[in-house]
Amino acid sequence: MVKHQPLQVYERQLCLSCITGIYGCRWKRYQRSHDDTTKWELLWSLILLFTFSLLLVWSYFWWEADNDYNEFNWFLYNHSGEWTDGTVPILATTAAGFTYVAFLMVLALCHVALGQQLNLHWLHKIGVTAALLTTVVGIISISQTWGQEWDVIPISLQSTGPFLHVGALAAATALSWIVAGQVARAEKTIFQVVVVLLYLSVLLGLYVLPLYITSPCIMDPSTLKPRPEVFGHQGAPVLAPENTLWSFQRALQMNVTGLEADVTISVDGVPFLMHDVTLRRTTDVEKVFPDRERNEASQFNWTDLQQLNAGQWFLKDDPFWTVNTMSLQEKNLTAKQSVCSLEQLLKLASYHNSTVVFRLRRPPPEHPCYTTWINDTLEAVQDSGVLQNLVMWTPDDERAQVKQLAPGFIQTSLVKRSPEYLHRSGISRLLLRYNQVSTSEIIDYSRNNISLTLYTVNEPWLYSVLWCSGVSSVSSEVPHILRKVPYPTWLLRPNEYCLMWVSADLISFAVVIGIFILQK
């Protein structure tokens, strides 16, 4: 009599099949392996980890750089001559690349947790390599063309640091399950010791990290200074064409304290508002004067400038994706905007009792007003009838003479100087980019009665950090957004923050110990 052995039945492991199949195209049971990962595949795992870390920093950079997207697009315009929103393709590719690499990282961790051999498929290796090279090229390009923007990372950490620390601590605590499993399955004592020491070093570093996290928003709320005043940078350029009367009127509707503009001088000595060197981006000069479209704006006389339309480009290009939110009346007003003179702006500011600060661009040496540009501008200010104490005067040229002729002007510097130098020069205000001063310098200027106006501040988190730092005013392209920030986005007393991170550390430590005991 023949005795038959029953057939062995294998239980389907759908989840494991998906994990090993997607990561390494090992869909069949016999293709899987619990052997140690080869050195070559281990190298690819390290490359994957490095790519993930790099993309994490790159994604965080672009997430926080949204405060300066308009500045980035303007840089692109200066290089290409065409206005486009260059952030859209960058954000799309960054999001796609980070999602893809993060997904592979999760699959790799699942392999480690299940004791499966890491064997990344060659298609994924190509994808990871492409993501790595693209990110490296992007970082190099930004460093060369927009290097100052990297400062946004340490500044933003003053707002996000305490919360990123808690997130990182939670992630490290969750990884203890995988680490404990590896230690429990390992046969070599030296491997167990090395893994435990590495993990505990990372964990200890996260536990003490708050000692090095500084933020001006960790403070006693009773010491919080008054809300910083808001200047309309080029008016309200997100809602109306920049440097036009309609743009400044829109800014005044948002209850701004002051207005900031860029001033150029025409051939016949009329100061007018224009940010770019040429008229191509913000006027229809190519239609009215097709043979002069690339000429500098200062090469036109005021009569020619009045023939140009300075609003239709805004409706056509829709640089901030806001045209569809405008009413028909607002679109008609926008389409009728013309180049604005400095005198028109000052009369508007005088009517609303609003402060005005303007950056005056000196014309080229061959310009008829090259030597008289200060006097021409000063004459336009005096002709407008604006009160002197509403004008923030920024040019350093002939400042002593200007102080004699107009002693009521608020003398303002565009260059970072020491408080002692500013007092000797009779300068009471600074207009700087937000990354040019630290929190300690802001406090030092405040103690020496030097008022700071920082530009360009568009995001509530940045406005909140500067508010907590004690800045007196900011210049913004979105006053309609900042007006909705009546209080800093967050404010923690030092003892509250200490309690928060100590509690998080203790909970994390207890969970890690529990997991290691359970796994053992």
Residue pairs with C-beta under 8 A, 6 or more apart in sequence:
10 29
13 29
16 32
16 114
16 116
17 27
19 107
19 110
19 111
19 114
19 116
20 26
20 27
20 31
20 32
20 111
20 116
21 27
22 107
23 104
23 107
23 108
23 111
23 118
23 119
23 120
23 121
23 124
24 118
24 119
24 120
24 121
25 121
25 123
26 32
26 119
32 116
32 117
33 116
33 117
33 119
34 115
34 116
34 117
35 117
36 117
37 45
37 117
37 118
37 119
38 117
41 117
41 118
41 119
41 120
42 118
44 118
44 120
44 125
44 128
45 108
45 118
45 120
47 128
47 129
47 132
48 101
48 104
48 105
48 108
48 120
48 128
49 105
50 132
51 101
51 128
51 131
51 132
51 135
52 101
52 102
52 104
52 105
54 132
54 135
54 136
54 139
55 94
55 97
55 98
55 101
55 102
55 131
55 135
56 98
57 153
58 94
58 98
58 135
58 138
58 139
59 94
59 95
59 98
60 153
60 156
61 142
61 149
61 150
61 152
61 153
62 87
62 90
62 91
62 94
64 152
64 153
64 156
64 160
65 72
65 149
65 152
66 87
66 458
66 459
67 152
67 456
67 457
67 458
67 459
67 462
68 149
68 152
68 456
68 458
69 85
69 87
70 237
70 319
70 320
70 456
70 458
70 477
71 456
72 86
72 87
72 146
72 149
73 83
73 84
73 85
73 86
73 87
73 319
75 145
75 146
76 84
76 86
77 83
77 84
77 281
79 145
81 280
83 281
83 317
83 319
85 319
90 138
93 134
97 131
97 134
97 135
100 127
100 131
101 128
101 131
104 120
104 124
104 128
108 118
108 120
109 175
109 178
111 117
111 118
112 118
112 178
112 182
113 177
113 178
113 181
115 181
115 185
120 128
142 149
142 150
143 150
148 433
148 435
151 435
152 435
155 434
155 435
155 462
155 465
156 461
156 462
157 164
157 213
158 214
158 215
158 216
158 217
158 439
158 465
159 215
159 217
159 461
159 462
159 464
159 465
159 489
159 490
160 461
161 213
161 215
162 210
162 213
162 215
162 218
162 492
162 497
162 500
162 501
165 206
165 209
165 210
165 213
165 501
165 504
166 500
166 501
166 504
168 206
169 206
169 207
169 504
169 505
169 508
170 508
172 202
172 203
172 206
172 508
173 203
173 508
173 511
173 512
175 199
176 199
176 203
176 511
176 512
176 515
176 516
177 515
177 519
179 195
179 196
179 199
180 515
180 516
180 518
180 519
180 520
181 519
182 195
183 192
183 195
183 196
183 516
183 519
184 519
184 520
186 192
186 195
203 508
203 509
203 512
206 508
207 505
207 508
207 509
210 497
210 498
210 501
214 439
215 465
215 468
216 439
216 465
216 468
216 469
216 470
217 464
217 465
217 468
217 488
217 490
217 491
217 492
218 492
218 493
218 494
218 497
219 468
219 491
219 492
219 493
219 494
220 493
220 494
221 491
221 493
224 467
224 468
224 488
224 491
225 467
225 470
227 467
227 486
228 463
228 466
228 467
228 471
228 472
228 473
228 474
229 256
229 257
229 258
229 472
229 473
229 474
230 254
230 256
230 257
230 258
230 473
230 474
230 475
230 476
230 479
230 482
230 483
231 256
231 257
231 258
231 259
231 260
231 355
231 357
231 453
231 455
231 473
231 474
231 475
231 476
232 247
232 248
232 250
232 251
232 252
232 254
232 256
232 258
232 259
232 260
232 475
232 476
232 479
233 260
233 455
233 456
233 475
233 476
233 477
234 242
234 243
234 247
234 260
234 261
234 262
234 275
234 477
235 242
235 243
235 244
235 246
235 247
235 248
235 249
235 250
235 251
235 259
235 261
236 247
236 248
236 250
236 251
236 253
236 254
236 477
236 478
236 479
236 480
237 243
237 247
237 320
237 477
238 320
238 322
238 477
238 478
238 480
239 247
239 250
239 322
239 326
239 480
240 246
240 247
240 249
240 250
240 311
240 314
240 330
240 333
240 334
240 337
241 247
241 282
241 310
241 311
241 313
241 314
241 334
241 337
242 275
242 282
243 261
243 262
243 273
243 274
243 275
243 282
243 310
243 340
244 273
244 310
244 311
244 337
244 338
244 339
244 340
245 337
245 340
245 344
245 345
245 348
246 311
246 333
246 334
246 337
247 337
248 259
248 261
248 340
248 345
248 348
248 349
249 348
251 259
251 479
252 259
252 348
252 352
252 354
254 479
254 480
254 483
255 479
255 483
256 354
256 479
257 354
257 355
257 473
258 349
258 354
258 355
258 356
258 357
258 392
258 473
259 345
259 349
259 354
259 355
259 356
259 357
260 356
260 357
260 358
260 359
260 455
260 475
261 273
261 342
261 345
261 356
261 357
261 358
261 359
262 273
262 274
262 275
262 358
262 359
262 361
263 271
263 272
263 273
263 274
263 342
263 358
263 359
263 360
263 361
263 377
264 271
264 272
264 273
264 274
264 297
264 298
264 361
264 363
265 271
265 272
265 298
265 360
265 361
265 363
265 367
265 369
265 373
265 376
265 377
266 272
266 298
266 300
266 301
266 302
266 305
267 298
267 299
267 300
267 301
267 367
267 368
267 369
268 301
268 302
268 303
268 368
269 368
269 369
269 372
269 376
270 301
270 302
270 305
270 341
270 376
270 380
271 341
271 342
271 343
271 360
271 376
271 377
271 380
272 297
272 302
272 305
272 339
272 340
272 341
272 342
273 339
273 340
273 341
273 342
273 345
273 358
274 282
274 297
274 339
275 282
276 282
276 297
277 296
277 297
278 285
278 293
278 294
278 295
278 296
278 297
279 285
279 293
279 295
279 297
279 300
279 308
280 286
280 293
280 294
281 313
282 310
282 313
283 308
283 309
283 310
283 313
283 339
284 308
284 309
284 312
284 313
285 292
285 293
285 308
286 293
288 307
288 308
289 300
289 304
292 299
292 300
296 364
298 361
298 363
298 364
298 367
299 367
302 341
305 339
306 338
306 339
308 338
308 339
309 335
309 336
309 337
309 338
310 337
310 338
310 339
310 340
311 333
311 334
311 335
311 336
311 337
311 338
312 334
312 335
314 323
314 334
314 337
315 323
315 331
315 334
315 335
318 324
323 331
326 334
341 380
342 358
342 377
342 380
342 381
342 384
343 380
343 381
343 383
343 384
345 356
345 358
346 356
346 380
346 381
346 384
346 385
346 386
346 391
347 384
347 385
347 386
348 354
349 355
349 356
349 386
349 390
350 384
350 385
350 386
350 387
350 390
353 390
354 390
355 390
355 391
355 392
355 410
356 386
356 390
356 391
356 392
357 391
357 392
357 394
357 412
357 431
357 453
357 475
358 392
358 394
359 394
359 414
360 373
360 374
360 377
360 394
360 395
362 370
362 373
362 395
362 397
363 369
363 370
363 373
364 370
369 376
374 395
374 397
374 398
374 401
374 402
377 395
378 402
378 405
378 406
381 391
381 406
382 406
387 408
388 406
388 407
388 408
388 409
389 408
389 409
389 410
391 406
391 408
391 409
391 410
392 409
392 410
392 412
392 429
392 431
392 453
393 399
393 402
393 406
393 409
393 410
393 411
393 412
394 412
394 413
394 414
394 431
395 402
396 413
396 415
399 411
399 425
399 426
402 409
403 409
403 411
403 426
410 428
410 429
411 425
411 426
411 427
411 428
411 429
412 427
412 428
412 429
412 430
412 431
412 453
413 422
413 425
413 427
413 429
413 430
413 431
414 431
414 432
416 430
416 432
416 436
416 437
417 425
417 427
417 430
419 444
419 445
419 448
419 450
422 428
422 430
422 448
422 450
423 448
427 450
428 449
428 450
428 451
429 450
429 451
429 452
429 453
430 445
430 450
430 451
430 452
430 453
431 453
431 455
431 475
432 452
432 453
432 454
432 455
433 454
433 455
433 456
434 454
434 455
434 456
434 457
434 462
434 466
434 474
436 454
437 445
437 452
437 454
439 469
442 452
442 466
442 469
442 470
442 471
443 469
443 470
445 451
445 452
446 452
446 470
446 472
451 472
451 473
452 471
452 472
452 473
453 471
453 472
453 473
453 474
453 475
454 466
454 471
454 473
454 474
454 475
455 474
455 475
455 476
456 475
456 476
456 477
457 463
457 466
457 474
457 475
457 476
457 482
458 476
458 477
458 478
458 481
458 482
460 481
460 482
460 484
460 485
460 489
461 489
463 474
463 476
463 482
463 485
464 485
464 488
464 489
464 490
465 488
466 474
467 488
468 488
468 491
474 482
476 482
492 500
